[in-house]
């Protein structure tokens, strides 16, 4: 006869499990009383944008200028090119989680590109326009206003390949190149690249001709299919677990507001990403042509900083790191945040620990 265990573990004690269930039920009942107030707050939350002015506008694009009031001012401005698949206010979500404010605090004037909402008339707008026209005009506007020879060019997510192309085509206008969560090398497996097989089987030209632009809800569906359980189950449960934390609920609501406000993607840019960047890996192979010129990454000789997320669920580091072997610059660095793709911009730890380090990297090269 086996001796009785005098100290059974809680998981094997039915009375302990029952007590835990009652405690959880009581906690959930208490949270339920907060539902009306929390839903009102989520419905009325606003993005707390940093004051700015629009200094250049072109087609749907608006170039915002944020002026630093720090005691020590930097001569070279930061020009931040956000992704064209979302709106840029994720980098200025709230005062203590604002990439824009971290740069301003270190004395940098910041120029932020808002690509806007393309219309059906913009279906033909492609990389020639985004890189050779829009981005170049924004860089020139920042240079003219500040008197700087070049800019600290920073690209985030799908804005990163655009900045990489620009730095290769116009190296004389780029003081440093920073790429945040950058999808550059498409010969990888992981993150959103697990959908590569599906995308490669598309006839992107017919897709463009039929729809004009790729609707934002269709893009959201594609991203959601990458981790459907997390989107449909885990995120709501995470919100419920912290429903008594008013600050977290408001932050969650701002992120929802951002994710629901994505613009369509122009049909031609979508075709070029599918046919040239994804299928042919043309950027990394130095076979991409923009504005009639070959994009040769060996022309990039400015200091390069890669900002990657250790837990990036969209862009694995393997898609970013090969870029450093392709450029001519000998001044390169990788700063890894212990967070995901969106967390690079909005996680509390990123702003308390990692963005000061990023800003210092740029400050040393101003």
C-alpha positions, 0 to 999 in steps of 0.5 A: 500500500503506497504511503499517502502524500502529506503535501499534495500539489495544488494541481492535484488537489480538487479542493485547491482547484475549486478554490482557484475557480471560485476566486477567478469567478469572483474576479471576473464578476468584479471586472464585469462591473467595469465593462460600461466604463471601459467600453466608453473609454475605448470608444472615445480614446484619442491619439495624443499626437505631438504638435507638428506642422505640414511643410510639404504636401504632394498628391495624398502625401503630407510631410510633418515637421516636429521641432525640438525644443531641447537645449542641445539641438542637432544640425542634421534632422531625422526623416522618418518614412513609415510603412505605407500599409498603416498610418504613421501615428503608431510612432507617436501613439502617446507621450511616453510611448512616442518614437517622435518624442524620443528623437525630439528630446535628444535635440533632433528636428523630425520630419515624418512622412504620412503617405495618406490614403491612395484613391483609385486614380493612384493605382498606377503609382509605383516605386518610381513615385514613392522613392524617386519622387515622393521620398526624394522631394521630402528629403530635399524639403527637410534639407532646404529647411534645415540647411543640412547636406543630408538627413538621418533617414529612418524607415520602418517596416515596408518603409524600410525597403524604400529607404534602402533603395533611396540610400543606394540611389542618392547616397549624397543626401543620406547622412545615416540610414536606420531601418526598423523591423525591415523586410529586405531579404525575402529568401527566408521562412518565418513571420509574414514570409510564411505566406510567401508561397501563396503570394508567389502564386498570384498574378499580381498584374491581374490583381492590380488590373481588377481591383486597382488598389489592394483594399486594406481589409484584404491586407488585414485578413492576410496578416490575421491568417498568419496567427488567427488564434492570437488575433481572434482569441489571445488578444481579447483574453489579454485585454480581459486579464488586464481590464481593471488596468485603466491605462492598459485599456486605453493603450489597447484601444489606441492600438486598435484605432491604429490597426483599423485605420490602414490605407489601401495599397496602390496596385502597382506598388503591390505588383512590384513587391510581389513580382520583384521584391518577393518573387525575384528578391531583386533588391538584395540581388541588385537587380531592381530598377527604380526611376530608370536606375539600377539599385546597387546596394554597394552604393550605400556607404553611410552608417547603417543601423538595424533595429530588429525585434527579437520576437518580431512576428512579422519580420524575422531578423534573418530578413534584415541582417543580410543587408549589412553584407550587401552595403559598402558601409563599414560603420554598421550596428544592430540593436535588438529589442526584446519585443515584436514588430509593433512593440518596437514602437510602443512597448514601455520597455522599448522607450525606457531602455532601447530608444535612448540607445538608438537616439544616442547612436544617431547623436554620435553621428550628427 
